[in-house]
Amino acid sequence: MKIFPAIDIKDKKCVRLIKGDFDNKTEYETSPVEQALKYKDHGFKNLHIVDLDGALTGETINLEIIQEIVGKFDLKVEIGGGIRNFESIQKYIDVGAEKVILGSAAIQDKNFLKKSCDKFPNKIALGLDSKNEYLSVSGWKENSNKLTLDYLKEVNDYGVSRLIYTDINRDGMKQSPNFEETLKVAELSNCPVIISGGVSSMEDIKKAKTLKNIEGIIVGKAIYDGDIKLEELVKEDA
């Protein structure tokens, strides 16, 4: 199973949000590049990056930082945050991102998701951010009124190469992921699923490894707060 340490970028700093709330954020001293180096030095191969400035503006605000991380450290990076057109997808692919995550734009326009998968084969990941079983959009500020599983059924054959499922109620809370809902998503999904939101301990990592159709797990706040030691975590990375 792949371990994806997380870097959320806001104003060129590493931050973590509680339940996606921009008014409830923790800033960390290390820069995104320094944090990526730390992950690389520990032996991680994958990285999950969210451009929070991009999520708010719909622009590739932190493209240069992504380029520096990919160029310097040879990490497999998946990047998300406000990616709403082919031009932005192309920019991230051009700087070396392994996967580009589509969220709000894909949920609001299924045709955009389908065309993106056709245009960029094996490069598109779908981010499904769910709150009480309904999808949220626009940096988690709006409820889409779409049930997560219903939407997935509609787009399951579009050619998405990876699915990232986040339970917003768990995100940043360190209360363990919502394994029950994640399992429903994984059983339905035609592509491998990444677990996100609420990872709090090595027990969560070990449980995730027992589930079917799970490609990996994203670990964020628990790393920054020292609840999970990178030395232990990297041993589970395969």
PLY file of the C-alpha trace (Angstrom):
ply
format ascii 1.0
element vertex 238
property float x
property float y
property float z
element edge 237
property int vertex1
property int vertex2
end_header
0.00 0.00 0.00
1.24 3.47 -0.88
1.68 6.06 1.85
1.03 9.65 0.79
2.40 12.19 3.25
0.44 15.41 2.75
1.52 18.96 2.09
-1.16 21.66 2.02
0.18 24.97 0.67
-1.26 28.37 1.61
0.64 31.62 1.14
3.76 29.53 0.33
3.61 27.87 3.78
2.68 24.40 4.98
-0.68 24.52 6.74
-3.30 22.09 8.01
-6.99 22.89 8.20
-9.60 21.49 10.55
-12.50 20.08 8.51
-11.37 22.18 5.57
-12.06 25.44 7.40
-9.73 28.20 6.19
-10.41 30.15 9.39
-9.28 27.19 11.48
-5.76 26.54 10.25
-2.38 25.74 11.73
0.73 27.14 10.05
4.00 25.24 10.29
7.52 26.64 10.24
8.85 24.42 7.47
8.38 25.44 3.85
6.67 23.00 1.43
10.04 22.27 -0.21
11.71 21.58 3.16
8.83 19.30 4.13
9.08 17.42 0.83
12.83 16.97 1.43
12.11 15.51 4.86
9.72 12.97 3.31
12.24 12.11 0.59
15.05 11.69 3.11
12.91 9.24 5.09
12.38 7.15 1.96
8.82 8.00 0.91
8.08 7.71 -2.81
4.69 9.42 -3.07
3.38 12.83 -2.07
-0.11 14.35 -1.84
-0.13 18.11 -2.36
-3.08 20.47 -2.17
-2.76 24.04 -3.42
-5.19 25.77 -1.05
-4.62 29.11 -2.79
-5.64 27.35 -6.00
-8.74 25.91 -4.34
-9.81 29.45 -3.44
-8.92 31.12 -6.75
-9.09 28.44 -9.44
-5.56 29.35 -10.57
-2.27 27.39 -10.44
-0.89 29.71 -7.75
1.86 27.45 -6.42
2.99 25.87 -9.68
6.64 26.86 -9.15
6.74 25.18 -5.74
5.30 21.97 -7.24
7.87 22.14 -10.04
10.71 22.56 -7.53
9.54 19.61 -5.42
9.14 17.26 -8.39
12.37 18.43 -10.02
14.55 18.19 -6.92
13.30 15.07 -5.19
11.95 12.73 -7.89
8.78 12.05 -5.88
5.54 10.82 -7.42
3.27 13.77 -6.74
-0.50 13.96 -6.93
-1.70 17.57 -6.93
-5.14 19.06 -6.35
-6.76 22.36 -5.54
-8.84 24.48 -7.86
-8.01 22.68 -11.11
-10.85 23.70 -13.41
-9.59 23.58 -17.02
-7.37 21.63 -19.41
-4.71 24.34 -19.31
-4.13 23.87 -15.57
-4.01 20.08 -15.95
-1.43 20.44 -18.71
0.71 22.80 -16.61
0.93 20.30 -13.76
1.67 17.39 -16.09
4.36 19.48 -17.79
6.16 20.09 -14.47
6.09 16.37 -13.71
3.02 15.64 -11.56
2.08 11.97 -11.68
-1.64 12.56 -11.07
-3.82 15.67 -11.28
-6.79 15.63 -8.91
-10.11 16.99 -10.13
-12.71 17.80 -7.48
-15.33 20.55 -7.68
-14.98 21.07 -11.43
-15.59 17.37 -12.08
-18.60 17.22 -9.78
-20.17 20.34 -11.25
-19.46 19.25 -14.84
-19.21 15.50 -15.47
-18.41 16.18 -19.12
-15.23 18.01 -18.08
-14.16 14.94 -16.10
-14.83 12.61 -19.04
-12.96 14.83 -21.52
-10.05 15.20 -19.09
-9.74 11.42 -18.73
-9.80 11.05 -22.54
-7.28 13.85 -23.09
-4.90 12.89 -20.28
-5.07 9.08 -19.97
-3.89 7.61 -16.67
-3.22 11.10 -15.27
-6.59 12.06 -13.77
-7.49 11.33 -10.16
-10.98 12.12 -8.88
-11.30 13.72 -5.46
-14.59 12.90 -3.76
-14.97 15.02 -0.62
-17.97 13.85 1.33
-19.88 15.23 4.29
-22.69 13.12 5.71
-22.63 11.06 2.48
-23.11 14.14 0.23
-20.37 15.63 -1.93
-19.00 19.06 -1.09
-17.48 21.50 -3.58
-15.71 24.88 -3.75
-13.12 24.26 -1.07
-15.76 22.39 0.94
-17.83 25.53 1.39
-20.84 24.25 -0.57
-22.90 21.08 -0.50
-23.50 19.76 -4.02
-26.77 17.98 -3.10
-25.32 14.87 -4.75
-24.92 11.61 -2.88
-21.32 10.42 -3.17
-22.19 6.89 -4.27
-24.79 8.08 -6.81
-22.26 10.40 -8.44
-19.63 7.66 -8.52
-22.04 5.34 -10.32
-22.57 8.01 -12.97
-18.85 8.54 -13.70
-17.45 5.09 -12.91
-16.70 4.26 -16.56
-15.08 7.57 -17.51
-11.51 6.32 -17.14
-10.44 7.91 -13.84
-7.15 6.30 -12.78
-7.36 6.94 -9.03
-10.07 7.97 -6.58
-9.36 9.92 -3.40
-12.15 9.68 -0.85
-12.20 12.16 2.03
-14.69 12.31 4.86
-14.69 16.03 5.67
-16.03 15.48 9.19
-12.87 13.49 9.95
-10.34 15.72 8.17
-7.77 17.20 10.53
-9.58 15.70 13.51
-7.33 12.68 13.99
-10.33 10.49 14.86
-9.52 7.70 12.35
-10.86 7.64 8.78
-14.42 6.70 7.96
-13.56 3.14 6.97
-17.20 2.10 6.63
-17.99 4.68 3.93
-14.59 4.27 2.29
-15.28 0.56 1.93
-18.58 1.27 0.16
-16.76 3.58 -2.25
-13.95 1.07 -2.83
-16.38 -1.78 -3.52
-18.16 0.31 -6.14
-15.18 2.05 -7.74
-13.68 0.80 -11.00
-10.31 2.32 -10.04
-8.14 2.03 -6.90
-9.07 4.22 -3.93
-6.93 6.40 -1.64
-8.18 6.88 1.94
-8.07 10.46 3.24
-9.21 12.32 6.32
-8.68 11.62 10.01
-5.68 9.27 9.99
-4.45 9.32 13.56
-2.30 6.28 14.31
-0.34 3.36 12.92
-3.39 1.22 13.70
-5.31 3.19 11.05
-2.54 2.42 8.53
-2.55 -1.27 9.37
-6.34 -1.47 9.10
-6.28 0.25 5.70
-3.86 -2.42 4.43
-6.48 -5.12 5.04
-9.13 -3.50 2.82
-9.78 -4.42 -0.82
-9.24 -2.01 -3.74
-7.34 0.44 -1.53
-4.23 1.77 -3.28
-3.01 3.96 -0.46
-3.66 6.35 2.40
-2.98 10.06 2.95
-1.42 11.13 6.25
-1.30 14.80 7.20
-1.89 16.36 10.58
-0.82 13.26 12.52
2.67 13.65 11.00
2.95 17.36 11.73
1.75 16.92 15.30
4.10 14.01 15.93
1.40 11.37 16.54
2.85 9.22 13.77
6.61 8.90 13.44
7.95 9.00 9.89
10.41 6.19 10.69
7.49 3.85 11.51
5.26 5.10 8.71
7.75 4.55 5.90
8.00 0.85 6.83
4.39 0.43 5.68
5.05 2.16 2.35
5.14 -0.32 -0.52
0 1
1 2
2 3
3 4
4 5
5 6
6 7
7 8
8 9
9 10
10 11
11 12
12 13
13 14
14 15
15 16
16 17
17 18
18 19
19 20
20 21
21 22
22 23
23 24
24 25
25 26
26 27
27 28
28 29
29 30
30 31
31 32
32 33
33 34
34 35
35 36
36 37
37 38
38 39
39 40
40 41
41 42
42 43
43 44
44 45
45 46
46 47
47 48
48 49
49 50
50 51
51 52
52 53
53 54
54 55
55 56
56 57
57 58
58 59
59 60
60 61
61 62
62 63
63 64
64 65
65 66
66 67
67 68
68 69
69 70
70 71
71 72
72 73
73 74
74 75
75 76
76 77
77 78
78 79
79 80
80 81
81 82
82 83
83 84
84 85
85 86
86 87
87 88
88 89
89 90
90 91
91 92
92 93
93 94
94 95
95 96
96 97
97 98
98 99
99 100
100 101
101 102
102 103
103 104
104 105
105 106
106 107
107 108
108 109
109 110
110 111
111 112
112 113
113 114
114 115
115 116
116 117
117 118
118 119
119 120
120 121
121 122
122 123
123 124
124 125
125 126
126 127
127 128
128 129
129 130
130 131
131 132
132 133
133 134
134 135
135 136
136 137
137 138
138 139
139 140
140 141
141 142
142 143
143 144
144 145
145 146
146 147
147 148
148 149
149 150
150 151
151 152
152 153
153 154
154 155
155 156
156 157
157 158
158 159
159 160
160 161
161 162
162 163
163 164
164 165
165 166
166 167
167 168
168 169
169 170
170 171
171 172
172 173
173 174
174 175
175 176
176 177
177 178
178 179
179 180
180 181
181 182
182 183
183 184
184 185
185 186
186 187
187 188
188 189
189 190
190 191
191 192
192 193
193 194
194 195
195 196
196 197
197 198
198 199
199 200
200 201
201 202
202 203
203 204
204 205
205 206
206 207
207 208
208 209
209 210
210 211
211 212
212 213
213 214
214 215
215 216
216 217
217 218
218 219
219 220
220 221
221 222
222 223
223 224
224 225
225 226
226 227
227 228
228 229
229 230
230 231
231 232
232 233
233 234
234 235
235 236
236 237
